[in-house]
Amino acid sequence: MTTTLREAKAKLSEMVKRASRGEEVVITVHGKETAKLVSVPRQGRKIDKEKWLKRLERLREQSWTGRYRKSAQEIQDEDRADRF
């Protein structure tokens, strides 16, 4: 969809909703395309809750028994690597 700046100002909420649903909203000023509203891509992936809870329980057991010898930073880095 293409719209003027004046209309975009007046209907910004509607334009943002359209963009968030995947529609590209082009804004013109004096007849020239100057800006575009698009949806933001989702970062990462959805976390599998069951997998995450099992991992948390395993880490809890390992730390309780003293078998886990990694730093908090190493654990955090591993967890983040699984998501990206």
Gaussian input, Z-matrix of N, CA and C with variables (Angstrom, degrees):
# hf/3-21g

backbone

0 1
 N
 C     1     B1
 C     2     B2     1     A1
 N     3     B3     2     A2     1     D1
 C     4     B4     3     A3     2     D2
 C     5     B5     4     A4     3     D3
 N     6     B6     5     A5     4     D4
 C     7     B7     6     A6     5     D5
 C     8     B8     7     A7     6     D6
 N     9     B9     8     A8     7     D7
 C    10    B10     9     A9     8     D8
 C    11    B11    10    A10     9     D9
 N    12    B12    11    A11    10    D10
 C    13    B13    12    A12    11    D11
 C    14    B14    13    A13    12    D12
 N    15    B15    14    A14    13    D13
 C    16    B16    15    A15    14    D14
 C    17    B17    16    A16    15    D15
 N    18    B18    17    A17    16    D16
 C    19    B19    18    A18    17    D17
 C    20    B20    19    A19    18    D18
 N    21    B21    20    A20    19    D19
 C    22    B22    21    A21    20    D20
 C    23    B23    22    A22    21    D21
 N    24    B24    23    A23    22    D22
 C    25    B25    24    A24    23    D23
 C    26    B26    25    A25    24    D24
 N    27    B27    26    A26    25    D25
 C    28    B28    27    A27    26    D26
 C    29    B29    28    A28    27    D27
 N    30    B30    29    A29    28    D28
 C    31    B31    30    A30    29    D29
 C    32    B32    31    A31    30    D30
 N    33    B33    32    A32    31    D31
 C    34    B34    33    A33    32    D32
 C    35    B35    34    A34    33    D33
 N    36    B36    35    A35    34    D34
 C    37    B37    36    A36    35    D35
 C    38    B38    37    A37    36    D36
 N    39    B39    38    A38    37    D37
 C    40    B40    39    A39    38    D38
 C    41    B41    40    A40    39    D39
 N    42    B42    41    A41    40    D40
 C    43    B43    42    A42    41    D41
 C    44    B44    43    A43    42    D42
 N    45    B45    44    A44    43    D43
 C    46    B46    45    A45    44    D44
 C    47    B47    46    A46    45    D45
 N    48    B48    47    A47    46    D46
 C    49    B49    48    A48    47    D47
 C    50    B50    49    A49    48    D48
 N    51    B51    50    A50    49    D49
 C    52    B52    51    A51    50    D50
 C    53    B53    52    A52    51    D51
 N    54    B54    53    A53    52    D52
 C    55    B55    54    A54    53    D53
 C    56    B56    55    A55    54    D54
 N    57    B57    56    A56    55    D55
 C    58    B58    57    A57    56    D56
 C    59    B59    58    A58    57    D57
 N    60    B60    59    A59    58    D58
 C    61    B61    60    A60    59    D59
 C    62    B62    61    A61    60    D60
 N    63    B63    62    A62    61    D61
 C    64    B64    63    A63    62    D62
 C    65    B65    64    A64    63    D63
 N    66    B66    65    A65    64    D64
 C    67    B67    66    A66    65    D65
 C    68    B68    67    A67    66    D66
 N    69    B69    68    A68    67    D67
 C    70    B70    69    A69    68    D68
 C    71    B71    70    A70    69    D69
 N    72    B72    71    A71    70    D70
 C    73    B73    72    A72    71    D71
 C    74    B74    73    A73    72    D72
 N    75    B75    74    A74    73    D73
 C    76    B76    75    A75    74    D74
 C    77    B77    76    A76    75    D75
 N    78    B78    77    A77    76    D76
 C    79    B79    78    A78    77    D77
 C    80    B80    79    A79    78    D78
 N    81    B81    80    A80    79    D79
 C    82    B82    81    A81    80    D80
 C    83    B83    82    A82    81    D81
 N    84    B84    83    A83    82    D82
 C    85    B85    84    A84    83    D83
 C    86    B86    85    A85    84    D84
 N    87    B87    86    A86    85    D85
 C    88    B88    87    A87    86    D86
 C    89    B89    88    A88    87    D87
 N    90    B90    89    A89    88    D88
 C    91    B91    90    A90    89    D89
 C    92    B92    91    A91    90    D90
 N    93    B93    92    A92    91    D91
 C    94    B94    93    A93    92    D92
 C    95    B95    94    A94    93    D93
 N    96    B96    95    A95    94    D94
 C    97    B97    96    A96    95    D95
 C    98    B98    97    A97    96    D96
 N    99    B99    98    A98    97    D97
 C   100   B100    99    A99    98    D98
 C   101   B101   100   A100    99    D99
 N   102   B102   101   A101   100   D100
 C   103   B103   102   A102   101   D101
 C   104   B104   103   A103   102   D102
 N   105   B105   104   A104   103   D103
 C   106   B106   105   A105   104   D104
 C   107   B107   106   A106   105   D105
 N   108   B108   107   A107   106   D106
 C   109   B109   108   A108   107   D107
 C   110   B110   109   A109   108   D108
 N   111   B111   110   A110   109   D109
 C   112   B112   111   A111   110   D110
 C   113   B113   112   A112   111   D111
 N   114   B114   113   A113   112   D112
 C   115   B115   114   A114   113   D113
 C   116   B116   115   A115   114   D114
 N   117   B117   116   A116   115   D115
 C   118   B118   117   A117   116   D116
 C   119   B119   118   A118   117   D117
 N   120   B120   119   A119   118   D118
 C   121   B121   120   A120   119   D119
 C   122   B122   121   A121   120   D120
 N   123   B123   122   A122   121   D121
 C   124   B124   123   A123   122   D122
 C   125   B125   124   A124   123   D123
 N   126   B126   125   A125   124   D124
 C   127   B127   126   A126   125   D125
 C   128   B128   127   A127   126   D126
 N   129   B129   128   A128   127   D127
 C   130   B130   129   A129   128   D128
 C   131   B131   130   A130   129   D129
 N   132   B132   131   A131   130   D130
 C   133   B133   132   A132   131   D131
 C   134   B134   133   A133   132   D132
 N   135   B135   134   A134   133   D133
 C   136   B136   135   A135   134   D134
 C   137   B137   136   A136   135   D135
 N   138   B138   137   A137   136   D136
 C   139   B139   138   A138   137   D137
 C   140   B140   139   A139   138   D138
 N   141   B141   140   A140   139   D139
 C   142   B142   141   A141   140   D140
 C   143   B143   142   A142   141   D141
 N   144   B144   143   A143   142   D142
 C   145   B145   144   A144   143   D143
 C   146   B146   145   A145   144   D144
 N   147   B147   146   A146   145   D145
 C   148   B148   147   A147   146   D146
 C   149   B149   148   A148   147   D147
 N   150   B150   149   A149   148   D148
 C   151   B151   150   A150   149   D149
 C   152   B152   151   A151   150   D150
 N   153   B153   152   A152   151   D151
 C   154   B154   153   A153   152   D152
 C   155   B155   154   A154   153   D153
 N   156   B156   155   A155   154   D154
 C   157   B157   156   A156   155   D155
 C   158   B158   157   A157   156   D156
 N   159   B159   158   A158   157   D157
 C   160   B160   159   A159   158   D158
 C   161   B161   160   A160   159   D159
 N   162   B162   161   A161   160   D160
 C   163   B163   162   A162   161   D161
 C   164   B164   163   A163   162   D162
 N   165   B165   164   A164   163   D163
 C   166   B166   165   A165   164   D164
 C   167   B167   166   A166   165   D165
 N   168   B168   167   A167   166   D166
 C   169   B169   168   A168   167   D167
 C   170   B170   169   A169   168   D168
 N   171   B171   170   A170   169   D169
 C   172   B172   171   A171   170   D170
 C   173   B173   172   A172   171   D171
 N   174   B174   173   A173   172   D172
 C   175   B175   174   A174   173   D173
 C   176   B176   175   A175   174   D174
 N   177   B177   176   A176   175   D175
 C   178   B178   177   A177   176   D176
 C   179   B179   178   A178   177   D177
 N   180   B180   179   A179   178   D178
 C   181   B181   180   A180   179   D179
 C   182   B182   181   A181   180   D180
 N   183   B183   182   A182   181   D181
 C   184   B184   183   A183   182   D182
 C   185   B185   184   A184   183   D183
 N   186   B186   185   A185   184   D184
 C   187   B187   186   A186   185   D185
 C   188   B188   187   A187   186   D186
 N   189   B189   188   A188   187   D187
 C   190   B190   189   A189   188   D188
 C   191   B191   190   A190   189   D189
 N   192   B192   191   A191   190   D190
 C   193   B193   192   A192   191   D191
 C   194   B194   193   A193   192   D192
 N   195   B195   194   A194   193   D193
 C   196   B196   195   A195   194   D194
 C   197   B197   196   A196   195   D195
 N   198   B198   197   A197   196   D196
 C   199   B199   198   A198   197   D197
 C   200   B200   199   A199   198   D198
 N   201   B201   200   A200   199   D199
 C   202   B202   201   A201   200   D200
 C   203   B203   202   A202   201   D201
 N   204   B204   203   A203   202   D202
 C   205   B205   204   A204   203   D203
 C   206   B206   205   A205   204   D204
 N   207   B207   206   A206   205   D205
 C   208   B208   207   A207   206   D206
 C   209   B209   208   A208   207   D207
 N   210   B210   209   A209   208   D208
 C   211   B211   210   A210   209   D209
 C   212   B212   211   A211   210   D210
 N   213   B213   212   A212   211   D211
 C   214   B214   213   A213   212   D212
 C   215   B215   214   A214   213   D213
 N   216   B216   215   A215   214   D214
 C   217   B217   216   A216   215   D215
 C   218   B218   217   A217   216   D216
 N   219   B219   218   A218   217   D217
 C   220   B220   219   A219   218   D218
 C   221   B221   220   A220   219   D219
 N   222   B222   221   A221   220   D220
 C   223   B223   222   A222   221   D221
 C   224   B224   223   A223   222   D222
 N   225   B225   224   A224   223   D223
 C   226   B226   225   A225   224   D224
 C   227   B227   226   A226   225   D225
 N   228   B228   227   A227   226   D226
 C   229   B229   228   A228   227   D227
 C   230   B230   229   A229   228   D228
 N   231   B231   230   A230   229   D229
 C   232   B232   231   A231   230   D230
 C   233   B233   232   A232   231   D231
 N   234   B234   233   A233   232   D232
 C   235   B235   234   A234   233   D233
 C   236   B236   235   A235   234   D234
 N   237   B237   236   A236   235   D235
 C   238   B238   237   A237   236   D236
 C   239   B239   238   A238   237   D237
 N   240   B240   239   A239   238   D238
 C   241   B241   240   A240   239   D239
 C   242   B242   241   A241   240   D240
 N   243   B243   242   A242   241   D241
 C   244   B244   243   A243   242   D242
 C   245   B245   244   A244   243   D243
 N   246   B246   245   A245   244   D244
 C   247   B247   246   A246   245   D245
 C   248   B248   247   A247   246   D246
 N   249   B249   248   A248   247   D247
 C   250   B250   249   A249   248   D248
 C   251   B251   250   A250   249   D249

   B1=1.4458
   B2=1.5230
   B3=1.3030
   B4=1.4583
   B5=1.5215
   B6=1.3298
   B7=1.4624
   B8=1.5239
   B9=1.3037
   B10=1.4640
   B11=1.5297
   B12=1.3045
   B13=1.4567
   B14=1.5241
   B15=1.3163
   B16=1.4673
   B17=1.5333
   B18=1.3298
   B19=1.4674
   B20=1.5327
   B21=1.3233
   B22=1.4670
   B23=1.5255
   B24=1.3312
   B25=1.4694
   B26=1.5260
   B27=1.3243
   B28=1.4631
   B29=1.5271
   B30=1.3271
   B31=1.4697
   B32=1.5291
   B33=1.3217
   B34=1.4586
   B35=1.5266
   B36=1.3187
   B37=1.4687
   B38=1.5237
   B39=1.3117
   B40=1.4669
   B41=1.5244
   B42=1.3353
   B43=1.4625
   B44=1.5324
   B45=1.3156
   B46=1.4667
   B47=1.5277
   B48=1.3187
   B49=1.4764
   B50=1.5204
   B51=1.3180
   B52=1.4688
   B53=1.5277
   B54=1.3257
   B55=1.4619
   B56=1.5271
   B57=1.3233
   B58=1.4666
   B59=1.5258
   B60=1.3284
   B61=1.4700
   B62=1.5287
   B63=1.3306
   B64=1.4591
   B65=1.5151
   B66=1.3158
   B67=1.4600
   B68=1.5248
   B69=1.3109
   B70=1.4599
   B71=1.5289
   B72=1.3295
   B73=1.4640
   B74=1.5264
   B75=1.3242
   B76=1.4621
   B77=1.5228
   B78=1.3320
   B79=1.4666
   B80=1.5263
   B81=1.3306
   B82=1.4615
   B83=1.5251
   B84=1.3197
   B85=1.4643
   B86=1.5310
   B87=1.3159
   B88=1.4699
   B89=1.5318
   B90=1.3296
   B91=1.4615
   B92=1.5183
   B93=1.3261
   B94=1.4685
   B95=1.5259
   B96=1.3233
   B97=1.4628
   B98=1.5262
   B99=1.3291
   B100=1.4652
   B101=1.5207
   B102=1.3131
   B103=1.4679
   B104=1.5223
   B105=1.3397
   B106=1.4506
   B107=1.5168
   B108=1.3210
   B109=1.4655
   B110=1.5232
   B111=1.3184
   B112=1.4632
   B113=1.5209
   B114=1.3166
   B115=1.4620
   B116=1.5256
   B117=1.3050
   B118=1.4592
   B119=1.5223
   B120=1.3390
   B121=1.4654
   B122=1.5212
   B123=1.3108
   B124=1.4696
   B125=1.5196
   B126=1.3092
   B127=1.4593
   B128=1.5173
   B129=1.3219
   B130=1.4599
   B131=1.5088
   B132=1.2920
   B133=1.4523
   B134=1.5053
   B135=1.2764
   B136=1.4538
   B137=1.5278
   B138=1.3134
   B139=1.4537
   B140=1.5212
   B141=1.3336
   B142=1.4591
   B143=1.5242
   B144=1.3209
   B145=1.4649
   B146=1.5251
   B147=1.3262
   B148=1.4709
   B149=1.5240
   B150=1.3253
   B151=1.4639
   B152=1.5265
   B153=1.3166
   B154=1.4577
   B155=1.5277
   B156=1.3330
   B157=1.4673
   B158=1.5270
   B159=1.3372
   B160=1.4694
   B161=1.5228
   B162=1.3304
   B163=1.4738
   B164=1.5247
   B165=1.3077
   B166=1.4565
   B167=1.5300
   B168=1.3172
   B169=1.4667
   B170=1.5283
   B171=1.3290
   B172=1.4694
   B173=1.5291
   B174=1.3327
   B175=1.4667
   B176=1.5244
   B177=1.3223
   B178=1.4627
   B179=1.5310
   B180=1.3261
   B181=1.4652
   B182=1.5252
   B183=1.3274
   B184=1.4619
   B185=1.5224
   B186=1.3115
   B187=1.4666
   B188=1.5239
   B189=1.3371
   B190=1.4631
   B191=1.5261
   B192=1.3232
   B193=1.4648
   B194=1.5195
   B195=1.3168
   B196=1.4650
   B197=1.5143
   B198=1.3278
   B199=1.4634
   B200=1.5227
   B201=1.2975
   B202=1.4579
   B203=1.5182
   B204=1.3136
   B205=1.4643
   B206=1.5298
   B207=1.2946
   B208=1.4635
   B209=1.5185
   B210=1.3285
   B211=1.4633
   B212=1.5288
   B213=1.3117
   B214=1.4638
   B215=1.5266
   B216=1.3371
   B217=1.4643
   B218=1.5267
   B219=1.3333
   B220=1.4624
   B221=1.5310
   B222=1.3130
   B223=1.4646
   B224=1.5264
   B225=1.3135
   B226=1.4638
   B227=1.5284
   B228=1.3326
   B229=1.4645
   B230=1.5280
   B231=1.3339
   B232=1.4624
   B233=1.5236
   B234=1.3133
   B235=1.4560
   B236=1.5250
   B237=1.2951
   B238=1.4645
   B239=1.5239
   B240=1.3248
   B241=1.4622
   B242=1.5216
   B243=1.3270
   B244=1.4658
   B245=1.5159
   B246=1.3178
   B247=1.4619
   B248=1.5150
   B249=1.3291
   B250=1.4686
   B251=1.4924
   A1=108.33
   A2=116.67
   A3=122.78
   A4=108.29
   A5=115.67
   A6=120.54
   A7=109.78
   A8=115.84
   A9=120.48
   A10=109.43
   A11=115.57
   A12=120.38
   A13=110.45
   A14=116.82
   A15=120.97
   A16=110.62
   A17=116.56
   A18=120.03
   A19=110.77
   A20=117.12
   A21=120.61
   A22=110.75
   A23=116.72
   A24=119.95
   A25=110.81
   A26=115.30
   A27=120.06
   A28=112.67
   A29=116.45
   A30=120.48
   A31=111.76
   A32=116.89
   A33=120.48
   A34=112.60
   A35=117.61
   A36=120.19
   A37=111.17
   A38=116.37
   A39=120.65
   A40=110.78
   A41=116.60
   A42=120.78
   A43=111.25
   A44=116.17
   A45=120.45
   A46=110.03
   A47=117.47
   A48=120.72
   A49=110.74
   A50=116.29
   A51=120.16
   A52=110.65
   A53=115.69
   A54=119.63
   A55=110.90
   A56=116.98
   A57=119.99
   A58=111.72
   A59=116.87
   A60=121.18
   A61=111.92
   A62=116.63
   A63=120.09
   A64=115.17
   A65=117.54
   A66=120.06
   A67=109.45
   A68=116.14
   A69=121.10
   A70=107.92
   A71=116.81
   A72=121.44
   A73=107.73
   A74=115.90
   A75=121.71
   A76=108.06
   A77=115.94
   A78=121.53
   A79=108.70
   A80=114.86
   A81=119.81
   A82=111.03
   A83=114.73
   A84=122.11
   A85=105.95
   A86=115.91
   A87=122.04
   A88=111.15
   A89=115.58
   A90=120.67
   A91=115.74
   A92=117.71
   A93=120.30
   A94=109.96
   A95=116.28
   A96=120.41
   A97=108.75
   A98=116.44
   A99=119.43
   A100=113.94
   A101=117.73
   A102=119.84
   A103=109.55
   A104=114.03
   A105=119.74
   A106=109.27
   A107=116.83
   A108=122.35
   A109=107.10
   A110=115.52
   A111=120.95
   A112=108.40
   A113=116.47
   A114=119.06
   A115=109.80
   A116=115.65
   A117=122.01
   A118=107.87
   A119=117.92
   A120=118.60
   A121=110.77
   A122=115.69
   A123=120.09
   A124=108.61
   A125=115.77
   A126=121.49
   A127=109.65
   A128=115.02
   A129=119.01
   A130=111.56
   A131=115.88
   A132=120.87
   A133=109.19
   A134=115.35
   A135=120.86
   A136=109.36
   A137=115.75
   A138=120.76
   A139=109.41
   A140=115.69
   A141=121.65
   A142=107.14
   A143=116.50
   A144=121.94
   A145=111.78
   A146=117.51
   A147=120.47
   A148=110.94
   A149=117.02
   A150=121.51
   A151=110.07
   A152=116.09
   A153=120.79
   A154=110.96
   A155=117.38
   A156=121.08
   A157=111.45
   A158=117.66
   A159=120.87
   A160=110.39
   A161=116.23
   A162=119.95
   A163=110.30
   A164=117.11
   A165=121.22
   A166=110.81
   A167=116.90
   A168=121.11
   A169=110.70
   A170=117.10
   A171=121.16
   A172=110.61
   A173=116.70
   A174=120.13
   A175=111.01
   A176=116.13
   A177=120.32
   A178=110.41
   A179=117.34
   A180=121.41
   A181=111.18
   A182=116.42
   A183=120.02
   A184=111.41
   A185=116.64
   A186=118.50
   A187=110.54
   A188=117.24
   A189=121.25
   A190=110.66
   A191=116.51
   A192=120.54
   A193=112.06
   A194=117.16
   A195=120.50
   A196=113.33
   A197=118.40
   A198=121.29
   A199=112.50
   A200=118.01
   A201=120.67
   A202=108.82
   A203=116.94
   A204=121.05
   A205=113.31
   A206=117.55
   A207=120.39
   A208=109.66
   A209=113.97
   A210=118.98
   A211=109.48
   A212=115.60
   A213=120.65
   A214=110.33
   A215=116.78
   A216=120.70
   A217=110.81
   A218=117.80
   A219=121.00
   A220=111.12
   A221=116.30
   A222=120.64
   A223=109.96
   A224=116.37
   A225=121.05
   A226=110.58
   A227=117.45
   A228=120.93
   A229=111.17
   A230=117.26
   A231=121.18
   A232=110.84
   A233=115.96
   A234=120.17
   A235=110.74
   A236=116.80
   A237=120.53
   A238=110.96
   A239=117.47
   A240=120.61
   A241=110.76
   A242=117.18
   A243=121.13
   A244=111.56
   A245=117.94
   A246=121.61
   A247=113.20
   A248=119.47
   A249=120.33
   A250=112.67
   D1=143.33
   D2=176.30
   D3=-117.99
   D4=138.07
   D5=-178.09
   D6=-145.19
   D7=160.65
   D8=177.21
   D9=-82.54
   D10=162.01
   D11=177.77
   D12=-61.30
   D13=-41.22
   D14=-179.88
   D15=-59.19
   D16=-47.02
   D17=179.78
   D18=-66.63
   D19=-38.77
   D20=179.27
   D21=-62.52
   D22=-40.11
   D23=177.03
   D24=-62.27
   D25=-43.34
   D26=-176.92
   D27=-70.99
   D28=-28.75
   D29=-175.20
   D30=-125.34
   D31=38.69
   D32=-175.08
   D33=-57.76
   D34=-44.01
   D35=-179.76
   D36=-58.05
   D37=-44.15
   D38=179.11
   D39=-63.67
   D40=-41.76
   D41=-179.43
   D42=-64.18
   D43=-41.19
   D44=179.20
   D45=-65.13
   D46=-41.34
   D47=177.45
   D48=-60.19
   D49=-44.31
   D50=179.64
   D51=-61.80
   D52=-45.44
   D53=179.80
   D54=-63.35
   D55=-40.40
   D56=-178.71
   D57=-66.08
   D58=-23.30
   D59=177.43
   D60=-87.10
   D61=2.08
   D62=176.34
   D63=106.89
   D64=-6.82
   D65=179.55
   D66=-79.27
   D67=137.98
   D68=177.71
   D69=-88.23
   D70=126.62
   D71=-179.41
   D72=-113.14
   D73=114.27
   D74=-179.95
   D75=-99.18
   D76=132.11
   D77=-178.91
   D78=-108.93
   D79=131.65
   D80=179.78
   D81=-110.46
   D82=149.54
   D83=173.53
   D84=-128.86
   D85=122.14
   D86=-176.60
   D87=53.46
   D88=38.83
   D89=176.04
   D90=82.45
   D91=-2.76
   D92=-179.17
   D93=-107.13
   D94=136.15
   D95=176.87
   D96=-66.36
   D97=123.52
   D98=-176.41
   D99=-125.17
   D100=-20.94
   D101=-178.28
   D102=-150.91
   D103=162.39
   D104=-179.35
   D105=-140.74
   D106=133.09
   D107=172.62
   D108=-100.72
   D109=125.35
   D110=176.88
   D111=-136.81
   D112=159.88
   D113=178.89
   D114=-72.70
   D115=152.42
   D116=178.02
   D117=-84.78
   D118=128.88
   D119=178.96
   D120=-66.71
   D121=143.56
   D122=178.23
   D123=-68.16
   D124=134.12
   D125=178.73
   D126=-90.81
   D127=140.84
   D128=176.79
   D129=69.41
   D130=-159.89
   D131=177.45
   D132=-133.34
   D133=165.12
   D134=-179.47
   D135=-66.86
   D136=136.91
   D137=-178.87
   D138=-80.95
   D139=132.29
   D140=175.57
   D141=-78.85
   D142=108.52
   D143=-173.70
   D144=-59.40
   D145=-45.20
   D146=-178.85
   D147=-62.35
   D148=-44.20
   D149=179.24
   D150=-62.43
   D151=-42.87
   D152=-179.37
   D153=-63.94
   D154=-43.24
   D155=-179.91
   D156=-65.25
   D157=-39.80
   D158=177.34
   D159=-63.20
   D160=-43.10
   D161=178.91
   D162=-63.42
   D163=-41.95
   D164=179.09
   D165=-61.77
   D166=-44.02
   D167=178.73
   D168=-63.27
   D169=-42.78
   D170=178.32
   D171=-61.34
   D172=-44.18
   D173=178.27
   D174=-63.27
   D175=-40.37
   D176=179.17
   D177=-62.04
   D178=-44.93
   D179=179.53
   D180=-64.04
   D181=-43.46
   D182=-178.59
   D183=-65.88
   D184=-40.13
   D185=-179.21
   D186=-71.76
   D187=-32.52
   D188=179.57
   D189=-65.95
   D190=-38.55
   D191=-178.13
   D192=-88.23
   D193=-7.08
   D194=179.34
   D195=81.86
   D196=11.04
   D197=-178.60
   D198=-82.96
   D199=-12.56
   D200=-176.39
   D201=-97.38
   D202=119.04
   D203=-174.06
   D204=-115.79
   D205=28.50
   D206=179.19
   D207=-103.03
   D208=152.71
   D209=177.36
   D210=-76.54
   D211=164.46
   D212=177.57
   D213=-59.65
   D214=-37.40
   D215=179.75
   D216=-64.94
   D217=-41.55
   D218=178.78
   D219=-63.57
   D220=-41.13
   D221=178.31
   D222=-63.67
   D223=-44.27
   D224=179.98
   D225=-63.82
   D226=-42.67
   D227=179.02
   D228=-62.00
   D229=-42.46
   D230=177.71
   D231=-61.63
   D232=-44.45
   D233=-178.96
   D234=-62.57
   D235=-42.39
   D236=179.87
   D237=-68.29
   D238=-36.40
   D239=179.20
   D240=-63.04
   D241=-33.70
   D242=178.42
   D243=-65.08
   D244=-29.08
   D245=-175.70
   D246=-88.46
   D247=-19.93
   D248=-174.42
   D249=-118.80

